[in-house]
Amino acid sequence: MKNFALIGAAGYIAPRHMQAIKATGNDLVAMLDPADSVGIIDSYFPDADFFTEFERFDRHIDKIRRAHDDKRIDYISICSPNYLHDSHTRFALRSGADAICEKPLVLNPWNIDGLQEIERDTGHRVNTILQLRLHPSILALRQKVRQTARDTKYDVDLTYITSRGHWYLRSWKGDPRKSGGIATNIGVHFFDMLHFVFGDLQQSIVHSLTDSQAAGFLEYQHARVRWFLSANILDVPAALRAKGQRTYRSITVDREEIEFSSGFTDLHTRSYEEILAGRGFGLEDNRTAITTVAGIRNARIAPLQGDYHPFLNRSAEVSLVA
């Protein structure tokens, strides 16, 4: 049994990590979050120590490390806001633990280089949650692409709309300096999936980039991709909005829909199983996706010509309803 600590216990994604730690038969002994709305802990690890101040958490982890007892931390799971991932991952390694970091690992590709240096200095490893690489439908698509010889590239449309309320832009997620912007915050795992399936990135064009919407064109070794991301309810197709639907997700490959709406619930547990078996996704696995979203964040907006996502024809730039 391995011992875990967790940073970011009050966040949306933290319960999936708690469930994964429990499901793999391990123990979560200490958690940190400035917010104290963490009653969910009682459903998983009611005996875990909890801290709202980093300094006290740091002291506790160090005390355990120096005690050399059976509570020594083996892994620190990081579920904090995006801009803190780099710092908290460094803390994990310097505390004598391996790290398990949520997406995005970092906001800029050069931050990966610094983490690689700390890996070498400490002898500990950074593992990352790239859960779509473990989804059966995505694995099947990747195998098809690898095994099918063709002279032309696949035509892919990626559409992901996950509408958010007024709180979104007023939270750290609405601050590009902290979240990396919408392409990073809600899209990075999709861009990683595209690279995983279709190979090296060759070209990136951005057609729209606002606080709540981004769209563009990506060309990979084996695919040409039109993509559209949004947190705006008005971008959900009207017929679906009329039925009360607030999200829309679609990936088509040569106009054929790839079904991957199911099978998401246990992907964090599968990720932990792979990490514990020594097969986790490391720093370099993240580089292409992080380079992609950093490029989108800093891109010049291109005119709507050539290959662009069809949703842009009906979607003028809109903001979340204030």
N, C-alpha and C positions, 0 to 999 in steps of 0.2 A: 504494500500500500504506500502510495506517495502522498506527501503533504503539500498542500497548495495554499497560497495567499491570493487575494483578488483585489485589484484596484478599480474602483468604479462600481460599487455594489448597488447603487441606486439607479443605475442607467437601464435603458430599455433592453439591452442585450445581455445584461449580467445574469438573469435567471437561466438563460440557455447554457451559460458556462457552469453555473451551479449544478444544473441538471446533468451536464456532461461529466463533471467531476464525481457526482454521486453515482451515476450509471456505470462508470468505469471502476467503481469500488475504491475510490480514494477519499481523502479527508481534506476539507477546507477549514483551515485553522485560524485564519486572520483575514479581515477585510477592511477596506478603507473607502470612505466617501465623505465629502464635505456635507452632503445632505444626509439627514438621518431617517428618511422615509424608506426604511429597509426591512420592514416586517416580513418581506418575502424570505428573508434568511431563515426564519423559523420553519419554513416548509422543507428546507434542505439540510442546513447545518446549524441548529439552534445553539450549539455549544461554541461556535466560532467567536473569537475575539473580534470586536468591531471598534474602529477608530474614525473620528471625523477630522483629525488633524494629522497631516502627513508626518510631522516631526515625531509624534508619539508612535505612529505606525512604524516609521523608520527605526526608532529605538527598540521597539518590540521585535522586529525582524532581526535586527542585529544581535539582540540578546539571545534569541533562539539560535542564531548561527554560531555564536561563541560558546553556547552551552553544550553543543555536540550531543544533544539528547535526541529522543525519537520524534520530537516535534520539528526538527530542522526542516526548513522549507526547500522543497525540490523544484517547484514551479511557481511562478507568479503570473497570474492571468491578468491581462490589461484590457479593461473595458471603459477607460476614461475618454473624455473628449479627444477628438482627432489630433489636435495640436499638441497634446501632452503625451501621445504614444511614444515618441522618440525618447523623451526624458524618462518616462516610467520604464521603458525597456532597458535603458541604460542602468537605472536603479536596480532592476531585477538581476541583471548580469553581475553588477558590482556587489550584490548581496549574496552571491554564491548560488544563485538559482538560474534555471533556464526560464525563458520568457515564452508566454503564449499570448500573442497580440492580435486584437481584433483589427478588422480592416478600417481605414487604410493604415498600413504599417507606419508610414511617415507621409508628409505632405510633398516632399521634394526628393528626387532621386539621389542627390548627393548626400542626403542624410543616411542612406543605406551604407555608403562607404564608411561613415563614422561608426556605425553599428558593427560593421565587419571588423574594424580595428579592435573594438571592445570585446567582440567574440574571441579574437586571437589572444588578447591580453588576459582574459579571464578563464578561457577554456569552456565557457558555457555557451549555449545555443539559443538563438531566437527562432521560435516557431510561429507561424502565422495561420490565421483562419482564412483559407481560400476555399470555402465550402462548395462552391459550384463545381470545382474540379472533381468532387466526389459524387456528384449527382448522376444517377444511372443514365438519364437521357443525354446528358452532356458527354459522358464517357462513350456512349454508343455513337453519338455524332462525331466525336473525335476519331474514333476507330474507323468510321465510314470514310471520313476525309483522308485519313492516312492510307487507307487501303484502296481507294478509288483513284485510278489514273484518269485524268482529264486535262484537256488543253486550255479550258477556260476556268475562271475563278467563280466560286459560288457567289450568288447575289443574296445578301442578308439584310433584313430589316429588323432592327431592335427598337422596341417601344416599351418604355417603362414609366408609368404615371402612378405615383403614390401620393395622393393628395394630403396636404397637411393644413392644420388650422392656423389661426392667427399667431399662436405661440411660436411657430417654427422660425419665422424671420426675427423674432425678438429673443430667441435663444442663441446659444453659441453656434448652433447649426446654420443660422442665417448670416453669420460673420465669416466671410471667406478666409480671413486671417486665422480663424480657429478651426473651421470645418474643411477648408480647401475649396469651398463652393459646391454647388449642387452636383457637378459631374464627379467630384471626389466623394461626396458624402453618400449619395445614393447610387452612383454608377460604377465605382471602382471595381467591384467584384464582377460586374458584367464585362468591363473592359479586360479584366484578367481572363475571364472565360473565353472571350473572343481570341485573345492571344494563345491561350491553351489549346483551343480547337483548330485555329486557322493559321498559326505560325507567326513569323516575325512581322512587326508593324513596319509598313513602308511609307505611308502617307497619312496625314491628318489635316482635315479642313473643318473649321468651325463656322456654322451658319447662324447660330443664335446662342446668346449667353446672357441670361439675366439672373436675378436672385433666385428665381423659382423655375427656370426653364433653361435647357441647353440642348443643342442639336448640331449634328455635323455628319461628316463622311470620313470613314477610316478605310484604308486599304491594307490588307494583310497579304502574306505570301499566297494564301489560298482563297481569299474572299474579298469582296467589296461590300462595305457595310454602311448603310444609312441608319443613323441612330437618333433617338429622341428621348429625352428624360424630362420629367416635370414633377413638381410638387403642387401643381395648381389644379384644383377641382375642375376648372373650366376647360382643361385639356382632355379630360375624360370624354369620350364620344357621347354626344347628347342623348342618344337612345339608352345608353347605359346609365347616365346620370338620372334620367327619368325613372329608372328602376331603383334608384338609391345607391348605385354602385359608385364607390369613391376611388377605385384603383383600376388600372388596366395594364396588362402585361402581355407582350407578344414577341416571339422571335420566329421569323420565317426564314427558311433557307430554300432558295429557288422557289419561293411562293408556297412552300410546304411548312405548316405550323409545327414547331417543335414543342411538344407537350412536356412541361416541367413544373407545372403548378403544384403537383403533389410531390411528396418525398422530401420536403424541406425540414420537417420537424425534427428529424434526428441527425441532421448533417453536422451539427456541432459535436454531438456524441461521436459520430464517425471520425470527425477531425481529431478529437482527443484520443481515440483508439489508435489512429495512425501515428500521432505524436508520441504516445507512450510506447509504441512499437519501434520507434526510431525512424519513422517514415514521414515525419511532418514536413510541411513546405517551409523552406528557409528564406533567408534574406534575398538571395539572387532570384528566387521564383517571383518576387514582387516587382522587380525592376521595370519590366515593360509596362505594366499597368500604372505604376506610379509616374513613369515618364509620360505616359499618355495623358493622365489627368492634369499633371503639371503643365503640359503643353497646351491643353484646352483652356486652362485657367488664364494663361498669358497670351492666347492667340489673338490675332487680328480677325475681325468678323468678315467672312467672305460673302459676296453677293449670292442670291439664290439662282444659281445656274449650274448646269451639269447635274451631277448626282446629289440630290438632297432629299431629306425625309418628307414623305407626302403630307404629314401632319402640319408642316410649315405652310402649306397652301391655305389652310383654314384657320391657322392659329397666328394671329398678330401677337406681338409681344404683350403679354398680360401679366399683371402682378397679382399676388394673393389678395383677396378681398380684405381690406383693412377694417 
